[in-house]
Amino acid sequence: MQTISLDTVIPQQDKKITSIYNTEARQIVHLQLSAAQEIPTHKSPKQVFIIVKSGKVVFTVSDQEITLSAQEITLSANEVLVMEPDEYHSLKALEDTSILVIKS
């Protein structure tokens, strides 16, 4: 058994990414963003679970890298977004935000 403590201080500079668990089958990452910080469009070959611990973030999700049919989803604390493999997505923090990202 293992316990992990997550830093709750949002950095005032660049985004902070902390790897919590990493195997070939599964990854868990703690991502902290300051308000207005963005992560550009990308995709994952795995299913992705986004768990917002605190703050507010907007995700743009699409099945293609560039599309007019992209969907915007705003998430706040205690909300979860599930993305299927190979869905393109980008995000922008609307407030200082702390997120757990689980890929499996």
VENUR-V679107 format. One record per residue. N is the residue number from 0. PHI is phi as a letter, one per 20 degrees, with the letter a starting at -180 (NA if undefined). Layout:
n:N phi:PHI
n:N phi:PHI
This chain:
n:0 phi:NA
n:1 phi:b
n:2 phi:d
n:3 phi:c
n:4 phi:e
n:5 phi:d
n:6 phi:f
n:7 phi:d
n:8 phi:e
n:9 phi:f
n:10 phi:f
n:11 phi:e
n:12 phi:d
n:13 phi:f
n:14 phi:g
n:15 phi:c
n:16 phi:c
n:17 phi:c
n:18 phi:f
n:19 phi:e
n:20 phi:b
n:21 phi:b
n:22 phi:c
n:23 phi:f
n:24 phi:e
n:25 phi:b
n:26 phi:c
n:27 phi:c
n:28 phi:c
n:29 phi:d
n:30 phi:d
n:31 phi:c
n:32 phi:c
n:33 phi:e
n:34 phi:g
n:35 phi:n
n:36 phi:f
n:37 phi:c
n:38 phi:c
n:39 phi:f
n:40 phi:g
n:41 phi:b
n:42 phi:b
n:43 phi:c
n:44 phi:f
n:45 phi:d
n:46 phi:f
n:47 phi:c
n:48 phi:d
n:49 phi:d
n:50 phi:d
n:51 phi:e
n:52 phi:e
n:53 phi:b
n:54 phi:n
n:55 phi:b
n:56 phi:b
n:57 phi:d
n:58 phi:d
n:59 phi:d
n:60 phi:c
n:61 phi:b
n:62 phi:e
n:63 phi:c
n:64 phi:f
n:65 phi:c
n:66 phi:b
n:67 phi:e
n:68 phi:d
n:69 phi:f
n:70 phi:d
n:71 phi:e
n:72 phi:c
n:73 phi:e
n:74 phi:d
n:75 phi:d
n:76 phi:g
n:77 phi:m
n:78 phi:d
n:79 phi:c
n:80 phi:d
n:81 phi:d
n:82 phi:d
n:83 phi:f
n:84 phi:g
n:85 phi:m
n:86 phi:e
n:87 phi:f
n:88 phi:b
n:89 phi:c
n:90 phi:b
n:91 phi:c
n:92 phi:f
n:93 phi:e
n:94 phi:b
n:95 phi:g
n:96 phi:c
n:97 phi:c
n:98 phi:c
n:99 phi:d
n:100 phi:d
n:101 phi:d
n:102 phi:d
n:103 phi:b
